[in-house]
Amino acid sequence: MIRKEKGKTISPDWYPEEAHQPDDLERSDEQVRQVLNEMMNMKAEKLLLLIICFNVIFSTVICGPPTCPADLDGDCGVDNSGQWEGEFFPGIPKIKYEGPTSKNPLAYKWYNANEEILGKNMKDWMRFSVAFWHTFRGTGGDPFGAATKMWPWEDGTNSLAMAKRRMRANFEFLEKLGVDRWCFHDRDIAPDGKTLEESNANLDEIVALAKELQGTKIRPLWGTAQLFLHPRYMHGGATSPEIGVYAYAAAQVKKAIEVTHYLGGENYVFWGGREGYQTLLNTNMERELDHMARFFEAAVAYKKKIGFTGTLLIEPKPQEPTKHQYDWDAATAANFLRKYGLVDEFKLNIECNHATLSGHRYDWDAATAANFLRKYGLVDEFKLNIECNHATLSGHSCHHELETARINGLLGNIDANTGDPQIGWDTDQFLMDVSEATLVMLSVIRNGGLSPGGFNFDAKLRRESTDVEDLFIAHIGGMDTLAHGLRNAAKLIEDGSLDELVRKRYQSFDSELGAQIEAGKADFDLLEKKAIEWGEPKVPSGKQAR
């Protein structure tokens, strides 16, 4: 009831409850309508206020603070220290497996991390890793054009603050991609200083942040020292004719091994981009190779001194930036390691694009032949007859390089990328050829896996791919291609027809005489006797058409 007081209507909210007496019957229809309208308006206002309060509480308590894109145009997400606190990849979800029929570019179609293939989870076969340098330092520049990429979080400097921001972006990228390993060069993650001491201090500061961000689940697949960009290394590091450069390179590698060890790295890589020559006319190749061997011996000794149990890896590459690089291919590197007694201390990191650049397929070159002779103890019994045109024709595929490393017990890691047969330089493209990936995975399976190595995506976006989203799409494509290759290789092995075809090709050696030959007990007299006894041999088809 609404009480009338001196011609004035009083709202229930303004008047105490006990004043609402049932005997207050004096009222008009107009007053009643006025009061009802007022009550309805007040209820609407209260309801609106309640909704607003609920939204504030929901956003604060349930959803958490709003995320901010890492865009330098605004100050959202920047704390008082200037350190970015927001999200580097807003709008990009954690990448999940959706299967081969998915049309979602931000989903895995073939890579299902915990799916078991041939008794091992996919993630354990692959051990994927993101390359910091291509992913976060790649600019899209090439020999004919300037940079095309400027990620939203970049400020155009190589400062410590910018290095920290990149490192935070790196770990957000890893988390969303679902990858728990990364690789780095020392000077990619921390700026070079004016002195070696300043450079080491910069590296220590960034590595401390990386240690904090990676926690217990993420670690480097491998680390390495950048001994090719600075002008001091124009003649090489371990093979420089200047002893001061040799010493500086040793100090830089010493520090890089230390921080790799500190971060829990599983391997350490030597890539000798400048360890080679432009012309032999001004080069003492024998002396340079001896110096490089002494350098590696010192690295082995220091690794053991500090208790680093990771594998030391050499990454073969034929040329670029040098005309000829000393670790030209797998066989050349294996020959070098055997010659200097280092074969038990190193394994090889095979990069598919470097195999393309070597031009090699299945013909042997001088280093391959020398490696063969050393492996089988024949090096003192043979010399080589070199035909210049054969040197021109010599070449390798990625599969060849992997098999060469594997049969020599040296396959330790794979840099997963590819080149372009129409382009004459190291293009570092993401591997998207399922046929090639199948052959790669056949070698990996036959090797029993790659652990403690893995697949590092030493691959970069194409110059024309400039969206942040492209970083994810490219890695997803590379991971899916190798996962598809693993599935194909597993089917080939489970089917058994390929292994049976190979077995049948060599079945004539599964005999008493074959066993004698393979044991080294069949001399030429015995073999001549058998040749006369059997007459002209019948040579079966190789069945390549199958």
ROTI-70871 format. One line per 3 residues: number of its first residue (from 1); for each residue x, y, z of C-alpha. Coordinates in pm, 1 decimal, padded with zeros to 6 digits. Example, Ala and Ser with C-alpha at 12.3 -4.5 7.8 and 13.67 -1.06 7.14 Angstrom:
<rs>
1> 01230.0,-00450.0,00780.0 | 01367.0,-00106.0,00714.0
</rs>
This chain:
<rs>
1> 00000.0,00000.0,00000.0 | 00117.5,00353.0,-00069.3 | 00046.2,00609.6,00199.3
4> -00076.1,00955.9,00115.6 | 00077.8,01239.2,00320.5 | -00033.7,01596.0,00266.1
7> -00108.9,01529.7,-00099.8 | 00230.8,01375.3,-00163.9 | 00294.4,01016.4,-00262.3
10> 00579.3,00848.4,-00069.9 | 00780.1,00563.5,-00219.9 | 00818.4,00245.3,-00014.5
13> 01192.7,00299.7,-00031.2 | 01162.4,00636.2,00134.2 | 00919.5,00537.3,00407.6
16> 00962.3,00280.6,00686.2 | 00781.1,-00049.2,00651.5 | 00570.6,00005.7,00962.3
19> 00420.1,00322.1,00808.5 | 00249.2,00111.1,00538.7 | -00077.5,00060.4,00712.2
22> -00363.4,-00138.6,00562.9 | -00612.1,00135.7,00646.9 | -00444.5,00392.8,00414.0
25> -00706.8,00356.2,00146.7 | -00724.4,00710.0,00017.1 | -00573.7,00714.1,-00331.9
28> -00659.9,00792.2,-00690.8 | -00610.2,00591.4,-01007.7 | -00359.2,00848.7,-01131.1
31> -00154.2,00815.6,-00813.7 | -00153.1,00440.8,-00839.9 | -00025.3,00456.1,-01200.8
34> 00240.8,00706.9,-01096.2 | 00364.9,00485.4,-00818.9 | 00366.5,00172.0,-01033.1
37> 00567.7,00344.0,-01307.6 | 00816.3,00466.3,-01050.8 | 00858.6,00118.6,-00908.7
40> 00915.1,-00031.1,-01254.2 | 01177.8,00230.9,-01338.8 | 01362.3,00168.5,-01014.2
43> 01361.3,-00209.4,-01068.3 | 01508.8,-00163.1,-01416.3 | 01781.2,00060.0,-01277.7
46> 01864.0,-00193.8,-01006.4 | 01870.6,-00476.8,-01257.7 | 02107.2,-00284.1,-01486.3
49> 02333.7,-00201.8,-01192.5 | 02334.5,-00567.4,-01088.7 | 02435.1,-00680.6,-01440.3
52> 02721.2,-00428.0,-01454.5 | 02852.7,-00537.8,-01114.8 | 02831.8,-00903.6,-01216.9
55> 03030.0,-00842.5,-01536.0 | 03304.6,-00661.5,-01346.6 | 03330.2,-00942.5,-01092.9
58> 03323.7,-01210.9,-01365.1 | 03597.0,-01044.2,-01570.5 | 03819.3,-00986.5,-01268.0
61> 03776.4,-01310.8,-01078.9 | 03699.3,-01569.0,-01344.0 | 03861.3,-01444.4,-01664.6
64> 04162.9,-01277.4,-01505.0 | 04319.7,-00954.2,-01626.5 | 04274.6,-00866.0,-01995.5
67> 04557.8,-00968.8,-02227.0 | 04744.7,-00712.3,-02432.0 | 04910.8,-00767.5,-02769.0
70> 05285.6,-00704.3,-02771.7 | 05244.6,-00387.5,-02974.0 | 05494.4,-00109.6,-02913.6
73> 05242.9,00151.0,-03032.9 | 05073.4,00137.0,-02692.9 | 05181.8,00104.8,-02330.5
76> 04935.0,-00172.1,-02244.7 | 05114.4,-00450.2,-02057.5 | 05437.6,-00262.9,-01987.7
79> 05537.8,-00243.8,-01620.6 | 05744.4,00027.0,-01453.0 | 06070.0,-00141.5,-01556.9
82> 05972.8,-00127.4,-01923.9 | 05948.1,-00509.5,-01943.0 | 05664.1,-00648.0,-02150.5
85> 05399.8,-00831.4,-01947.3 | 05138.2,-00899.5,-02212.9 | 05073.9,-01160.8,-02481.3
88> 05298.6,-01181.7,-02786.4 | 05064.9,-01397.3,-02995.0 | 04710.4,-01282.1,-02913.3
91> 04442.6,-01474.3,-03095.5 | 04667.0,-01778.9,-03146.4 | 04542.6,-02074.7,-02937.5
94> 04748.3,-02367.5,-02814.7 | 04791.6,-02583.6,-03125.2 | 04607.5,-02916.2,-03102.8
97> 04578.5,-03231.6,-03312.7 | 04258.5,-03241.1,-03521.5 | 04340.4,-03513.7,-03773.6
100> 04394.5,-03531.1,-04152.1 | 04046.7,-03401.8,-04241.4 | 04086.7,-03074.2,-04052.2
103> 04085.5,-02751.7,-04254.6 | 04212.8,-02545.9,-03960.9 | 04554.6,-02396.4,-04050.2
106> 04631.7,-02367.2,-03677.4 | 04590.9,-02737.3,-03600.9 | 04799.8,-03052.3,-03647.7
109> 04672.0,-03293.5,-03910.7 | 04935.9,-03568.4,-03877.3 | 05137.0,-03491.5,-03564.2
112> 04968.0,-03640.9,-03259.0 | 05230.3,-03609.5,-02984.3 | 05123.6,-03897.5,-02761.1
115> 05017.5,-04142.1,-03034.6 | 05229.9,-04457.3,-03033.0 | 05413.4,-04551.2,-03352.3
118> 05633.0,-04863.3,-03356.4 | 05642.6,-04877.7,-02976.0 | 05730.4,-04512.2,-02916.9
121> 05526.5,-04192.8,-02886.0 | 05545.7,-03954.2,-03179.4 | 05694.9,-03679.0,-02963.6
124> 05976.7,-03914.9,-02863.9 | 06052.5,-04008.6,-03225.1 | 06056.6,-03642.1,-03326.4
127> 06194.9,-03442.5,-03031.5 | 06106.8,-03122.1,-03217.8 | 06295.2,-02799.5,-03153.2
130> 06247.0,-02435.8,-03257.8 | 06548.1,-02243.2,-03391.6 | 06566.5,-01909.1,-03212.2
133> 06768.8,-01737.5,-03488.4 | 06530.8,-01798.1,-03778.6 | 06211.5,-01762.7,-03576.1
136> 06294.2,-01452.3,-03373.5 | 06591.1,-01293.0,-03553.3 | 06496.8,-01362.5,-03913.1
139> 06416.9,-01042.8,-04102.3 | 06324.1,-01168.0,-04448.7 | 06623.5,-00992.3,-04601.5
142> 06809.6,-01158.8,-04885.7 | 07109.8,-01070.1,-05107.8 | 06884.3,-00851.0,-05321.1
145> 06648.8,-00688.1,-05074.5 | 06608.8,-00532.2,-04731.3 | 06417.0,-00676.3,-04435.8
148> 06045.2,-00740.0,-04479.5 | 05959.9,-00844.4,-04124.3 | 05924.9,-00626.3,-03814.5
151> 05738.8,-00819.4,-03546.1 | 05507.8,-00609.3,-03327.3 | 05729.0,-00649.4,-03019.2
154> 06049.8,-00536.5,-03193.4 | 06183.0,-00185.0,-03130.2 | 06460.2,-00191.8,-03392.1
157> 06744.8,-00227.7,-03139.9 | 06969.5,-00506.8,-03023.3 | 06957.8,-00396.1,-02660.5
160> 06942.3,-00619.0,-02354.2 | 06583.0,-00509.9,-02294.2 | 06490.7,-00613.7,-02648.8
163> 06676.1,-00944.5,-02605.5 | 06467.7,-01016.1,-02294.9 | 06146.8,-00935.8,-02479.5
166> 06242.0,-01176.7,-02759.8 | 06320.0,-01447.4,-02506.6 | 05974.8,-01410.5,-02352.4
169> 05821.2,-01432.0,-02699.7 | 06022.4,-01748.9,-02763.6 | 05879.8,-01931.4,-02464.6
172> 05522.0,-01823.0,-02534.4 | 05570.0,-01955.1,-02889.5 | 05703.0,-02288.7,-02761.3
175> 05415.0,-02324.5,-02516.6 | 05147.0,-02255.5,-02778.6 | 05315.0,-02479.1,-03037.0
178> 05347.5,-02762.2,-02784.2 | 05726.0,-02797.5,-02835.0 | 05959.3,-02839.8,-02538.5
181> 06300.5,-02784.0,-02699.3 | 06477.3,-02488.4,-02856.4 | 06817.7,-02413.5,-03014.2
184> 07029.8,-02100.5,-03010.3 | 07351.0,-01924.8,-03108.8 | 07504.4,-01721.5,-02827.7
187> 07497.3,-01391.3,-03018.5 | 07139.8,-01444.4,-03137.9 | 06997.3,-01439.6,-02788.6
190> 07228.0,-01173.8,-02636.6 | 07395.3,-00867.8,-02791.3 | 07768.1,-00862.4,-02860.7
193> 07957.6,-00630.0,-02626.5 | 08257.3,-00404.8,-02682.5 | 08478.1,-00659.4,-02504.5
196> 08464.8,-01032.7,-02446.1 | 08387.1,-00966.1,-02079.9 | 08091.2,-00743.1,-02168.5
199> 07961.7,-00998.8,-02419.0 | 07979.4,-01271.0,-02152.9 | 07796.4,-01049.6,-01902.4
202> 07519.6,-00981.3,-02155.4 | 07487.6,-01351.2,-02225.9 | 07472.1,-01435.2,-01854.1
205> 07184.6,-01189.6,-01803.1 | 06976.5,-01332.8,-02087.0 | 07054.6,-01693.2,-01995.9
208> 06937.8,-01628.4,-01638.8 | 06601.1,-01516.4,-01777.3 | 06585.5,-01818.0,-02012.7
211> 06654.5,-02049.5,-01719.2 | 06365.1,-01893.5,-01528.7 | 06124.0,-01906.7,-01823.9
214> 06196.8,-02262.5,-01936.6 | 06119.8,-02414.8,-01595.5 | 06155.7,-02790.4,-01568.4
217> 05980.1,-02902.7,-01887.8 | 06168.4,-02707.4,-02158.3 | 06539.1,-02723.7,-02239.0
220> 06772.8,-02655.2,-02530.8 | 06813.1,-02936.9,-02780.1 | 07148.2,-02773.6,-02842.6
223> 07342.1,-02451.3,-02817.4 | 07629.4,-02316.4,-03023.5 | 07861.6,-02019.1,-03069.9
226> 07822.8,-01779.0,-03360.2 | 08170.6,-01780.3,-03517.6 | 08082.7,-01640.3,-03858.7
229> 07905.1,-01302.0,-03840.5 | 08164.1,-01075.1,-03677.2 | 08441.8,-00941.4,-03906.4
232> 08708.3,-01100.0,-03684.7 | 08595.5,-01437.9,-03820.8 | 08626.7,-01353.2,-04190.4
235> 08908.8,-01610.3,-04227.2 | 08748.5,-01857.0,-03986.3 | 08770.3,-01922.6,-03614.3
238> 08941.5,-02254.2,-03548.5 | 09109.8,-02232.9,-03890.7 | 09202.2,-01862.3,-03890.6
241> 09566.2,-01788.5,-03979.1 | 09564.2,-01529.2,-03696.7 | 09633.9,-01679.2,-03352.5
244> 09443.2,-01400.8,-03173.3 | 09124.9,-01496.7,-03355.3 | 09184.3,-01864.6,-03272.8
247> 09208.9,-01776.0,-02903.4 | 08901.1,-01551.1,-02914.8 | 08698.8,-01826.4,-03084.3
250> 08807.7,-02073.7,-02817.2 | 08697.7,-01834.9,-02541.9 | 08359.5,-01782.3,-02707.4
253> 08301.2,-02157.3,-02748.6 | 08406.6,-02214.2,-02386.7 | 08136.8,-01973.6,-02268.4
256> 07874.5,-02115.6,-02505.9 | 07936.7,-02468.6,-02376.5 | 07902.7,-02338.4,-02020.0
259> 07563.4,-02174.5,-02077.7 | 07434.3,-02472.0,-02277.9 | 07528.1,-02691.4,-01982.6
262> 07365.6,-02446.8,-01735.4 | 07038.1,-02450.3,-01931.1 | 07029.9,-02830.7,-01938.4
265> 07114.7,-02855.3,-02308.6 | 07135.5,-03206.0,-02450.7 | 07389.3,-03135.4,-02726.0
268> 07640.0,-02875.6,-02847.3 | 07689.7,-02802.9,-03219.6 | 07992.1,-02689.2,-03421.0
271> 07895.3,-02535.1,-03754.5 | 08205.2,-02413.5,-03935.6 | 08057.9,-02164.3,-04177.3
274> 08393.9,-01988.8,-04211.4 | 08611.0,-02295.9,-04150.8 | 08727.8,-02346.1,-04507.3
277> 08886.1,-02150.2,-04788.1 | 08815.2,-01927.1,-05088.0 | 09130.2,-02031.1,-05274.2
280> 09398.2,-02290.9,-05207.6 | 09665.8,-02058.8,-05346.1 | 09693.2,-01869.3,-05015.2
283> 09585.4,-02159.0,-04788.4 | 09783.6,-02419.8,-04597.2 | 09497.8,-02668.7,-04580.7
286> 09688.4,-02932.5,-04385.5 | 09786.7,-02685.3,-04115.0 | 09432.8,-02546.5,-04089.4
289> 09285.5,-02896.6,-04052.9 | 09541.9,-02974.6,-03782.4 | 09445.2,-02654.0,-03598.3
292> 09075.2,-02740.3,-03620.2 | 09144.1,-03084.8,-03475.2 | 09335.4,-02930.8,-03181.8
295> 09041.6,-02691.8,-03129.2 | 08796.9,-02983.8,-03111.0 | 09026.5,-03175.0,-02876.6
298> 09025.6,-02874.6,-02640.6 | 08644.3,-02860.0,-02657.2 | 08619.6,-03226.7,-02565.1
301> 08854.4,-03174.6,-02271.6 | 08658.4,-02872.8,-02143.4 | 08325.2,-03050.1,-02180.2
304> 08452.7,-03327.7,-01955.9 | 08611.3,-03081.5,-01712.5 | 08279.5,-02908.4,-01635.8
307> 08073.7,-03229.3,-01635.0 | 07872.6,-03157.8,-01948.7 | 07736.0,-03493.8,-02064.9
310> 07569.8,-03367.4,-02383.0 | 07678.3,-03487.8,-02725.9 | 07917.1,-03276.8,-02934.3
313> 07788.5,-03246.5,-03291.9 | 07951.9,-03136.7,-03617.4 | 07716.8,-02997.7,-03882.6
316> 07848.3,-03065.8,-04235.5 | 07799.4,-02808.6,-04511.2 | 07979.7,-02797.0,-04846.9
319> 08011.0,-02423.5,-04906.7 | 07854.0,-02082.5,-04839.2 | 07987.2,-01857.6,-04709.4
322> 08325.0,-02015.3,-04796.6 | 08393.4,-02163.3,-05139.3 | 08486.3,-02492.7,-04976.4
325> 08403.4,-02585.1,-04617.5 | 08621.2,-02845.2,-04446.1 | 08325.8,-03046.4,-04310.2
328> 08182.6,-03074.0,-04662.6 | 07945.3,-03367.4,-04604.1 | 07888.1,-03662.0,-04370.8
331> 08161.8,-03877.3,-04515.9 | 08413.1,-03591.8,-04515.0 | 08337.0,-03514.3,-04151.5
334> 08358.3,-03882.2,-04058.4 | 08694.6,-03909.0,-04232.4 | 08821.3,-03603.3,-04041.7
337> 08706.5,-03747.4,-03707.3 | 08870.0,-04083.7,-03777.5 | 09194.9,-03929.3,-03894.3
340> 09233.7,-03725.7,-03574.9 | 09105.2,-03989.2,-03332.8 | 08784.4,-03797.6,-03247.7
343> 08529.9,-04039.9,-03388.7 | 08418.2,-04155.2,-03040.4 | 08371.1,-03798.2,-02914.7
346> 08145.1,-03651.0,-03185.4 | 07833.3,-03726.4,-03384.8 | 07689.7,-03542.3,-03684.3
349> 07404.2,-03295.0,-03714.1 | 07272.3,-03352.5,-04065.9 | 07092.9,-03063.7,-04234.7
352> 06893.0,-03169.0,-04539.3 | 06945.4,-02840.7,-04722.7 | 07322.6,-02876.7,-04685.1
355> 07296.2,-03217.0,-04849.7 | 07120.6,-03045.7,-05141.2 | 07397.4,-02785.9,-05163.0
358> 07666.5,-03050.8,-05165.5 | 07522.9,-03164.2,-05497.2 | 07586.2,-03522.2,-05388.9
361> 07375.5,-03824.9,-05463.1 | 07538.3,-04166.9,-05468.1 | 07878.9,-04119.6,-05630.1
364> 08171.0,-04112.8,-05392.4 | 08418.9,-03830.1,-05370.8 | 08774.8,-03836.4,-05234.7
367> 08672.8,-03779.9,-04870.7 | 08407.2,-04052.4,-04890.8 | 08658.0,-04297.7,-05026.5
370> 08914.6,-04200.6,-04761.6 | 08653.7,-04249.6,-04489.4 | 08574.5,-04596.7,-04629.2
373> 08940.6,-04695.1,-04629.0 | 08991.2,-04575.9,-04270.7 | 08677.0,-04745.6,-04142.8
376> 08782.7,-05083.8,-04280.2 | 09155.3,-05055.5,-04204.4 | 09261.7,-05028.8,-04567.9
379> 09400.1,-04677.5,-04566.4 | 09762.0,-04795.9,-04592.5 | 09687.9,-05025.3,-04886.2
382> 09512.7,-04793.8,-05134.4 | 09544.3,-04454.4,-05300.1 | 09287.9,-04269.0,-05509.5
385> 09259.4,-04217.4,-05885.5 | 09082.6,-03881.1,-05919.1 | 08887.6,-03803.1,-06235.9
388> 08801.5,-03432.6,-06257.8 | 08460.7,-03489.3,-06420.3 | 08367.5,-03731.0,-06143.7
391> 08447.5,-03459.7,-05891.0 | 08207.0,-03233.9,-06078.1 | 07938.0,-03499.3,-06082.1
394> 07967.3,-03601.5,-05715.9 | 07656.7,-03528.8,-05507.5 | 07425.4,-03636.0,-05218.5
397> 07060.5,-03640.8,-05118.4 | 06948.1,-03589.7,-04758.7 | 06868.3,-03961.4,-04736.7
400> 07221.2,-04043.1,-04850.1 | 07372.5,-03815.5,-04586.1 | 07157.8,-03967.4,-04312.1
403> 07245.5,-04320.9,-04415.8 | 07616.8,-04233.6,-04439.2 | 07606.2,-04092.7,-04086.3
406> 07397.1,-04383.5,-03957.1 | 07610.4,-04669.1,-04089.6 | 07916.4,-04493.7,-03945.9
409> 07746.2,-04470.5,-03606.3 | 07749.4,-04090.2,-03624.0 | 07385.4,-03982.9,-03675.1
412> 07314.9,-03753.1,-03381.4 | 07067.9,-03483.0,-03489.1 | 06878.2,-03352.2,-03792.1
415> 06824.9,-02991.4,-03893.3 | 06483.7,-03027.6,-04056.2 | 06473.6,-02810.2,-04364.9
418> 06515.5,-02828.0,-04739.6 | 06650.6,-02625.4,-05029.1 | 06528.7,-02537.0,-05374.9
421> 06698.7,-02710.3,-05669.2 | 06649.8,-02396.0,-05878.9 | 06821.2,-02165.6,-05627.6
424> 07193.6,-02184.6,-05566.7 | 07211.4,-02081.5,-05201.9 | 07110.8,-02201.6,-04857.0
427> 06737.9,-02118.2,-04861.4 | 06651.7,-02297.5,-04533.3 | 06292.0,-02376.7,-04628.4
430> 06056.2,-02579.1,-04410.8 | 06044.3,-02940.2,-04531.6 | 05702.5,-02997.2,-04694.0
433> 05781.2,-03295.0,-04922.3 | 05616.5,-03603.6,-04768.6 | 05814.1,-03839.7,-04995.7
436> 06145.6,-03698.9,-04872.6 | 06017.0,-03698.2,-04514.6 | 05933.6,-04068.3,-04546.5
439> 06291.3,-04148.7,-04649.4 | 06425.2,-03932.7,-04365.9 | 06209.8,-04117.2,-04113.0
442> 06319.8,-04457.1,-04248.5 | 06676.6,-04362.4,-04152.9 | 06564.2,-04233.6,-03812.5
445> 06372.7,-04554.2,-03736.1 | 06666.6,-04769.1,-03847.0 | 06884.2,-04558.1,-03618.2
448> 06655.5,-04638.8,-03325.2 | 06562.0,-04268.6,-03296.7 | 06773.1,-03958.8,-03248.6
451> 06787.6,-03914.2,-02869.3 | 06956.7,-03716.9,-02720.8 | 06932.0,-03538.3,-03055.2
454> 06613.5,-03452.7,-03240.2 | 06467.3,-03246.5,-03524.3 | 06556.3,-02878.7,-03511.2
457> 06366.3,-02653.6,-03749.4 | 06662.4,-02465.6,-03891.2 | 06414.0,-02311.4,-04131.6
460> 06282.5,-01962.9,-04191.2 | 05970.9,-01801.2,-04327.8 | 05978.4,-01696.7,-04690.1
463> 06053.8,-01331.6,-04749.9 | 05693.3,-01266.9,-04849.5 | 05541.5,-01424.9,-04533.7
466> 05516.6,-01138.2,-04288.1 | 05228.5,-01215.3,-04049.9 | 05294.9,-01338.7,-03696.5
469> 05048.8,-01619.9,-03768.7 | 05283.7,-01742.6,-04044.4 | 05540.4,-01845.8,-03779.8
472> 05291.1,-02100.4,-03646.9 | 05161.2,-02214.6,-03985.4 | 05514.4,-02285.2,-04111.9
475> 05615.5,-02485.6,-03803.5 | 05286.3,-02676.9,-03805.0 | 05343.7,-02767.2,-04169.9
478> 05698.7,-02885.1,-04104.0 | 05595.4,-03092.2,-03802.7 | 05300.6,-03245.4,-03988.5
481> 05518.5,-03334.8,-04288.0 | 05766.1,-03527.2,-04074.5 | 05482.7,-03688.6,-03877.2
484> 05322.5,-03797.0,-04205.5 | 05660.0,-03933.7,-04311.8 | 05685.8,-04128.1,-03984.0
487> 05345.4,-04285.8,-04042.0 | 05443.2,-04383.0,-04397.6 | 05778.4,-04525.5,-04288.7
490> 05609.9,-04726.8,-04013.5 | 05367.9,-04873.6,-04269.0 | 05656.9,-04970.9,-04497.9
493> 05834.9,-05142.8,-04211.8 | 05522.3,-05317.0,-04080.1 | 05426.8,-05429.0,-04431.2
496> 05774.4,-05575.3,-04479.3 | 05765.1,-05572.8,-04862.1 | 06046.6,-05318.1,-04898.6
499> 06275.0,-05506.6,-04659.6 | 06188.9,-05829.1,-04840.5 | 06276.3,-05674.8,-05177.6
502> 06617.3,-05567.8,-05042.4 | 06673.1,-05908.4,-04878.7 | 06606.3,-06089.9,-05203.9
505> 06853.6,-05868.8,-05392.1 | 07134.3,-05993.8,-05167.9 | 07010.6,-06346.6,-05099.9
508> 07296.3,-06501.7,-05301.1 | 07526.1,-06382.3,-05019.7 | 07314.9,-06573.6,-04766.3
511> 07520.1,-06878.7,-04850.4 | 07834.1,-07050.2,-04731.0 | 08052.4,-06858.6,-04977.6
514> 07873.2,-06532.8,-04895.2 | 07947.4,-06580.7,-04525.4 | 08313.5,-06644.4,-04609.6
517> 08331.9,-06323.7,-04816.9 | 08171.8,-06109.4,-04546.8 | 08403.6,-06256.9,-04285.0
520> 08705.5,-06172.8,-04502.4 | 08797.9,-06539.4,-04553.9 | 08744.2,-06574.6,-04928.6
523> 09060.9,-06509.9,-05126.7 | 09090.3,-06456.3,-05500.6 | 09192.7,-06816.6,-05566.9
526> 08868.4,-06946.7,-05414.4 | 08657.4,-06685.4,-05593.8 | 08821.3,-06765.6,-05927.4
529> 08743.7,-07134.1,-05874.6 | 08377.5,-07055.0,-05811.2 | 08356.7,-06822.2,-06114.1
532> 08484.6,-07099.7,-06342.5 | 08251.8,-07354.9,-06180.7 | 07937.5,-07136.0,-06214.2
535> 08005.0,-06980.0,-06552.9 | 07835.3,-06658.0,-06662.2 | 07622.2,-06528.6,-06370.3
538> 07251.2,-06455.5,-06410.2 | 07186.3,-06100.7,-06291.4 | 06829.2,-06039.4,-06166.6
541> 06629.3,-05717.0,-06200.7 | 06677.6,-05447.3,-05935.8 | 06298.3,-05389.5,-05929.5
544> 06330.9,-05009.9,-05895.1 | 05999.8,-04979.5,-06081.5 | 05817.7,-05123.4,-05780.6
</rs>
